[in-house]
Amino acid sequence: MALRKASIKRNTKETSISVSVNLDGAGKTSVKTGINFIDHLVVSFGKHSMMDLKVDAKSNDGIDHHLIEDTAITIGQTIDKALSSRSGITRFGYASVPMDESVAEASIDLVKRPYWKLTLLIKRSKIEGVSKEDLEHFFQSLLQNLNSCIHLTVKYGENDHHKVEAAIKSLAVGLRNAVSTDKKQKGIPSTKGSM
């Protein structure tokens, strides 16, 4: 199987983003966005998906919303690019991850028909200095740009930090399973012969 690596640079008047991913890595991450909680979420995502992930993100306009959105967009697009034709992958992934009193579930189909459904159940207006709407938008932008069908649901919980961490970790573990190579799978994992 070909190396499943990709890099994308996204430069706009608002942000400068560089992302590199190796789907067959060991969970090594290097993340610099300047927003500590976003860095923490991306590091958790890389670690638990077992993807090597390098993210360098810089704001050009000083607006956190743009930086958070563009970082998520570029991560999603880079993973999609690394998946290429998606030949030989498991395709489906599922994970249920607890984080103390919270539980989140991810159901993933890496078919190239984008659809996403997100439920985070965030109650507070901010978590670790990041607004609720920016956290929700981070997840939305990531899911939209993975070019896949993903349902990501926080089932319950009390602590909003724990809910968001459970969500990113369940997404990571589900993706780890879905992108894994399947030795029994020859070619595209679809009866259509195309994703």
C-alpha positions as a Markdown table, in Angstrom:
| # | Residue | x | y | z |
|---|---|---|---|---|
| 1 | Met | 0.0 | 0.0 | 0.0 |
| 2 | Ala | 1.2 | 3.5 | -0.8 |
| 3 | Leu | 2.3 | 5.8 | 1.9 |
| 4 | Arg | -0.7 | 7.5 | 3.4 |
| 5 | Lys | 0.7 | 10.9 | 4.0 |
| 6 | Ala | -0.4 | 14.4 | 3.0 |
| 7 | Ser | 0.4 | 18.1 | 3.6 |
| 8 | Ile | -1.6 | 21.2 | 3.0 |
| 9 | Lys | -0.8 | 24.9 | 3.4 |
| 10 | Arg | -3.7 | 27.3 | 3.6 |
| 11 | Asn | -2.9 | 31.0 | 3.4 |
| 12 | Thr | -5.5 | 33.7 | 3.5 |
| 13 | Lys | -5.6 | 37.3 | 4.7 |
| 14 | Glu | -7.0 | 35.9 | 8.0 |
| 15 | Thr | -4.7 | 33.0 | 8.7 |
| 16 | Ser | -1.6 | 31.0 | 7.7 |
| 17 | Ile | -2.1 | 27.2 | 8.3 |
| 18 | Ser | 0.2 | 24.3 | 7.6 |
| 19 | Val | -0.8 | 20.7 | 8.3 |
| 20 | Ser | 1.0 | 17.4 | 7.7 |
| 21 | Val | -0.5 | 14.0 | 8.5 |
| 22 | Asn | 0.7 | 10.4 | 8.4 |
| 23 | Leu | -2.3 | 8.1 | 8.8 |
| 24 | Asp | 0.1 | 5.2 | 9.6 |
| 25 | Gly | 1.9 | 7.0 | 12.3 |
| 26 | Ala | 2.3 | 6.5 | 16.0 |
| 27 | Gly | 0.3 | 9.4 | 17.3 |
| 28 | Lys | 3.2 | 11.9 | 17.3 |
| 29 | Thr | 1.8 | 15.4 | 17.4 |
| 30 | Ser | 3.2 | 18.9 | 17.1 |
| 31 | Val | 0.6 | 21.6 | 17.4 |
| 32 | Lys | 0.9 | 25.3 | 17.6 |
| 33 | Thr | -2.1 | 27.5 | 17.2 |
| 34 | Gly | -1.6 | 29.9 | 20.1 |
| 35 | Ile | -4.9 | 28.8 | 21.6 |
| 36 | Asn | -4.1 | 26.3 | 24.4 |
| 37 | Phe | -7.4 | 24.5 | 24.5 |
| 38 | Ile | -7.5 | 24.0 | 20.7 |
| 39 | Asp | -3.9 | 22.7 | 20.9 |
| 40 | His | -5.0 | 20.3 | 23.6 |
| 41 | Leu | -7.9 | 19.0 | 21.5 |
| 42 | Val | -5.7 | 18.5 | 18.4 |
| 43 | Val | -3.0 | 16.8 | 20.4 |
| 44 | Ser | -5.6 | 14.4 | 21.8 |
| 45 | Phe | -7.0 | 13.8 | 18.3 |
| 46 | Gly | -3.6 | 12.9 | 17.0 |
| 47 | Lys | -2.6 | 10.8 | 19.9 |
| 48 | His | -5.8 | 8.7 | 20.0 |
| 49 | Ser | -6.2 | 8.3 | 16.2 |
| 50 | Met | -2.5 | 7.2 | 16.1 |
| 51 | Met | -2.0 | 9.6 | 13.2 |
| 52 | Asp | 1.2 | 11.6 | 13.2 |
| 53 | Leu | 0.0 | 15.2 | 13.0 |
| 54 | Lys | 1.9 | 18.5 | 12.7 |
| 55 | Val | -0.1 | 21.7 | 12.8 |
| 56 | Asp | 1.3 | 25.2 | 12.6 |
| 57 | Ala | -1.4 | 27.9 | 12.6 |
| 58 | Lys | -0.9 | 31.6 | 12.8 |
| 59 | Ser | -3.5 | 34.3 | 12.9 |
| 60 | Asn | -3.0 | 37.2 | 10.4 |
| 61 | Asp | -5.9 | 39.3 | 11.7 |
| 62 | Gly | -6.0 | 38.6 | 15.4 |
| 63 | Ile | -9.4 | 36.9 | 15.3 |
| 64 | Asp | -9.6 | 33.6 | 17.2 |
| 65 | His | -12.7 | 32.5 | 15.3 |
| 66 | His | -10.9 | 32.5 | 11.9 |
| 67 | Leu | -7.9 | 30.7 | 13.4 |
| 68 | Ile | -10.0 | 28.0 | 15.0 |
| 69 | Glu | -12.1 | 27.5 | 11.8 |
| 70 | Asp | -9.2 | 27.5 | 9.4 |
| 71 | Thr | -7.2 | 25.1 | 11.5 |
| 72 | Ala | -10.1 | 22.6 | 11.6 |
| 73 | Ile | -10.7 | 23.0 | 7.8 |
| 74 | Thr | -7.1 | 22.3 | 7.0 |
| 75 | Ile | -6.8 | 19.3 | 9.3 |
| 76 | Gly | -9.9 | 17.7 | 7.7 |
| 77 | Gln | -8.8 | 18.4 | 4.2 |
| 78 | Thr | -5.3 | 17.0 | 4.9 |
| 79 | Ile | -6.7 | 13.7 | 6.3 |
| 80 | Asp | -9.1 | 13.5 | 3.3 |
| 81 | Lys | -6.1 | 14.0 | 0.9 |
| 82 | Ala | -4.0 | 11.3 | 2.8 |
| 83 | Leu | -6.9 | 8.8 | 2.4 |
| 84 | Ser | -6.7 | 9.3 | -1.4 |
| 85 | Ser | -9.0 | 6.7 | -3.2 |
| 86 | Arg | -9.6 | 5.0 | 0.2 |
| 87 | Ser | -8.7 | 1.6 | -1.3 |
| 88 | Gly | -8.1 | -1.2 | 1.2 |
| 89 | Ile | -9.4 | 0.6 | 4.3 |
| 90 | Thr | -11.8 | -0.8 | 6.9 |
| 91 | Arg | -14.1 | 2.2 | 6.0 |
| 92 | Phe | -16.4 | 2.0 | 9.0 |
| 93 | Gly | -15.5 | 3.0 | 12.5 |
| 94 | Tyr | -17.2 | 3.3 | 15.8 |
| 95 | Ala | -16.1 | 4.4 | 19.3 |
| 96 | Ser | -17.7 | 5.1 | 22.6 |
| 97 | Val | -15.4 | 7.0 | 24.9 |
| 98 | Pro | -15.9 | 7.9 | 28.6 |
| 99 | Met | -14.3 | 11.0 | 30.2 |
| 100 | Asp | -15.2 | 10.7 | 33.8 |
| 101 | Glu | -19.0 | 11.4 | 34.0 |
| 102 | Ser | -19.3 | 12.1 | 30.3 |
| 103 | Val | -19.7 | 9.7 | 27.4 |
| 104 | Ala | -19.4 | 10.5 | 23.6 |
| 105 | Glu | -19.9 | 8.2 | 20.6 |
| 106 | Ala | -18.6 | 8.5 | 17.0 |
| 107 | Ser | -20.0 | 6.5 | 14.1 |
| 108 | Ile | -18.0 | 6.9 | 10.9 |
| 109 | Asp | -18.3 | 5.9 | 7.3 |
| 110 | Leu | -15.4 | 7.1 | 5.1 |
| 111 | Val | -17.5 | 7.1 | 2.0 |
| 112 | Lys | -17.0 | 10.2 | 0.0 |
| 113 | Arg | -20.5 | 11.5 | 0.6 |
| 114 | Pro | -20.2 | 14.2 | 3.2 |
| 115 | Tyr | -22.8 | 14.3 | 5.9 |
| 116 | Trp | -22.3 | 15.2 | 9.6 |
| 117 | Lys | -24.4 | 15.3 | 12.7 |
| 118 | Leu | -23.0 | 16.9 | 15.8 |
| 119 | Thr | -24.4 | 17.0 | 19.4 |
| 120 | Leu | -22.0 | 18.3 | 22.0 |
| 121 | Leu | -24.4 | 19.4 | 24.8 |
| 122 | Ile | -22.2 | 22.3 | 25.9 |
| 123 | Lys | -23.9 | 24.5 | 28.5 |
| 124 | Arg | -21.3 | 27.1 | 29.4 |
| 125 | Ser | -20.6 | 30.1 | 27.2 |
| 126 | Lys | -16.8 | 29.4 | 27.3 |
| 127 | Ile | -14.6 | 26.5 | 28.0 |
| 128 | Glu | -10.9 | 27.2 | 28.9 |
| 129 | Gly | -11.3 | 30.7 | 27.3 |
| 130 | Val | -12.8 | 29.4 | 24.0 |
| 131 | Ser | -16.4 | 30.4 | 23.3 |
| 132 | Lys | -19.0 | 27.7 | 23.0 |
| 133 | Glu | -19.8 | 28.7 | 19.4 |
| 134 | Asp | -16.1 | 28.6 | 18.4 |
| 135 | Leu | -15.8 | 25.1 | 19.9 |
| 136 | Glu | -18.9 | 23.9 | 18.1 |
| 137 | His | -17.6 | 25.5 | 14.9 |
| 138 | Phe | -14.2 | 23.8 | 15.3 |
| 139 | Phe | -15.9 | 20.4 | 15.3 |
| 140 | Gln | -18.3 | 21.3 | 12.5 |
| 141 | Ser | -15.5 | 22.6 | 10.2 |
| 142 | Leu | -13.4 | 19.4 | 10.9 |
| 143 | Leu | -16.3 | 17.1 | 10.2 |
| 144 | Gln | -17.4 | 19.0 | 7.0 |
| 145 | Asn | -13.9 | 18.8 | 5.5 |
| 146 | Leu | -13.2 | 15.1 | 6.2 |
| 147 | Asn | -15.4 | 14.3 | 3.2 |
| 148 | Ser | -17.2 | 11.5 | 5.1 |
| 149 | Cys | -20.4 | 10.5 | 6.9 |
| 150 | Ile | -19.9 | 11.1 | 10.6 |
| 151 | His | -22.3 | 11.2 | 13.6 |
| 152 | Leu | -20.6 | 12.6 | 16.7 |
| 153 | Thr | -22.7 | 12.7 | 19.8 |
| 154 | Val | -22.1 | 13.5 | 23.5 |
| 155 | Lys | -24.6 | 11.1 | 25.1 |
| 156 | Tyr | -24.5 | 12.7 | 28.6 |
| 157 | Gly | -22.3 | 14.5 | 31.1 |
| 158 | Glu | -22.1 | 17.4 | 33.5 |
| 159 | Asn | -18.6 | 18.9 | 32.9 |
| 160 | Asp | -18.4 | 20.7 | 29.6 |
| 161 | His | -14.6 | 20.2 | 29.4 |
| 162 | His | -15.1 | 16.5 | 29.8 |
| 163 | Lys | -17.9 | 16.4 | 27.1 |
| 164 | Val | -15.7 | 18.1 | 24.5 |
| 165 | Glu | -12.7 | 15.8 | 25.4 |
| 166 | Ala | -14.8 | 12.7 | 25.1 |
| 167 | Ala | -16.1 | 13.9 | 21.8 |
| 168 | Ile | -12.6 | 14.5 | 20.2 |
| 169 | Lys | -11.3 | 11.2 | 21.6 |
| 170 | Ser | -14.3 | 9.2 | 20.3 |
| 171 | Leu | -13.8 | 10.8 | 16.9 |
| 172 | Ala | -10.1 | 10.0 | 17.0 |
| 173 | Val | -10.6 | 6.3 | 18.0 |
| 174 | Gly | -13.4 | 5.9 | 15.5 |
| 175 | Leu | -11.2 | 7.3 | 12.7 |
| 176 | Arg | -8.3 | 5.1 | 13.8 |
| 177 | Asn | -10.5 | 2.1 | 13.2 |
| 178 | Ala | -12.0 | 3.4 | 9.9 |
| 179 | Val | -8.8 | 4.4 | 8.3 |
| 180 | Ser | -7.0 | 1.2 | 9.2 |
| 181 | Thr | -6.0 | -1.2 | 6.4 |
| 182 | Asp | -8.1 | -4.3 | 6.1 |
| 183 | Lys | -6.0 | -7.3 | 4.8 |
| 184 | Lys | -9.1 | -9.0 | 3.5 |
| 185 | Gln | -10.3 | -5.9 | 1.6 |
| 186 | Lys | -9.1 | -5.8 | -2.0 |
| 187 | Gly | -9.6 | -2.4 | -3.6 |
| 188 | Ile | -12.4 | 0.0 | -2.8 |
| 189 | Pro | -14.6 | -1.1 | 0.1 |
| 190 | Ser | -17.9 | -0.6 | -1.7 |
| 191 | Thr | -20.3 | -2.7 | -3.8 |
| 192 | Lys | -20.2 | 0.3 | -6.3 |
| 193 | Gly | -16.5 | -0.1 | -6.8 |
| 194 | Ser | -16.2 | 3.6 | -6.1 |
| 195 | Met | -16.4 | 5.8 | -3.0 |
